[in-house]
Amino acid sequence: MSIAIGQYTFEGPYDKTASLQDHSGIYAILCYRDSKYVVIDLGESAKVKERVENHDRKDCWKKNCTGTLMVAAYYTPNLQSSGRVLIEQELRAQYNPACGER
């Protein structure tokens, strides 16, 4: 299963973090409602699964989603943090998510 977010193909979306891997990448927090996905947060991490499971913005996700919270990941084994940050910034500019930096 995969979903296009911007020009990237993310794995997922998943309704449980058990499907995520602890690899480096970009994660997208999505709200699924009325047969549509809305990006409510984006981030990057060296360990995607751990970051999502222990995220400090979970309350924001719940507040901004009246449907089902989902997560998708774009794994980047060949990128350092700076490369992941560039992708995150590109996607944030495109989607303007409700949670996180603006």
C-alpha positions in Angstrom: 0.0 0.0 0.0 1.3 3.5 -0.8 0.2 7.1 -1.1 1.5 10.0 -3.1 2.4 13.0 -1.0 3.8 15.7 -3.1 6.2 14.1 -5.6 7.1 11.3 -3.1 5.6 7.8 -2.7 5.0 7.1 1.0 4.4 3.6 2.4 1.0 3.4 4.1 -1.1 5.0 5.3 -1.4 2.9 8.4 -3.7 3.2 11.3 -1.2 1.6 13.7 2.5 2.4 14.2 3.4 -1.3 14.3 3.5 -1.2 10.5 6.3 1.5 10.6 10.0 0.7 10.5 12.7 2.3 12.6 14.6 3.6 9.6 15.4 7.2 8.6 12.8 9.0 6.7 10.0 11.5 6.5 6.6 10.8 8.2 3.2 12.2 7.4 0.4 12.3 9.9 -2.9 12.1 8.0 -6.5 12.4 8.9 -8.8 10.1 6.9 -12.4 11.4 6.7 -15.0 11.4 4.0 -12.9 9.1 1.8 -10.1 11.8 1.7 -6.7 12.1 3.4 -5.6 15.4 4.8 -2.0 16.1 5.9 -2.0 17.4 9.5 1.7 17.1 10.3 5.0 16.2 8.6 8.4 15.5 10.1 11.7 13.7 9.7 13.6 11.4 11.9 16.5 8.9 11.9 14.0 6.5 13.5 10.5 7.1 12.1 8.6 4.5 14.2 10.1 5.6 17.5 9.6 9.3 16.7 5.9 8.9 15.8 5.2 6.7 18.8 6.8 9.2 21.2 5.8 12.4 19.5 5.1 15.6 21.5 2.5 16.8 19.0 0.1 13.9 19.4 -2.5 16.1 21.2 -2.4 18.5 18.2 -3.0 15.5 15.8 -6.1 14.4 17.8 -7.4 17.9 18.1 -7.1 18.5 14.3 -8.6 15.1 13.2 -12.3 14.3 13.4 -11.7 11.1 11.4 -9.1 8.4 11.7 -5.5 9.3 12.4 -3.2 7.6 10.0 0.6 7.6 9.3 2.7 7.2 6.2 6.4 7.0 5.8 8.9 7.8 3.1 12.1 6.0 4.0 15.4 7.7 3.0 18.3 5.3 3.8 20.7 7.3 1.6 20.0 10.8 3.0 21.5 12.5 6.0 19.4 14.7 8.3 19.9 17.8 6.1 18.4 16.0 3.1 15.4 14.8 5.0 14.8 18.4 6.4 14.8 19.7 2.8 12.0 17.2 1.8 10.1 18.0 5.0 10.3 21.8 4.3 9.2 21.3 0.7 6.2 19.2 1.8 5.3 21.7 4.6 5.3 24.5 2.1 3.0 22.5 -0.2 0.5 21.2 2.4 0.7 23.8 5.3 -0.2 21.2 7.9 -2.2 22.2 11.0 0.4 20.9 13.4 4.1 21.7 13.8 6.3 24.5 12.4 4.8 26.8 9.9 
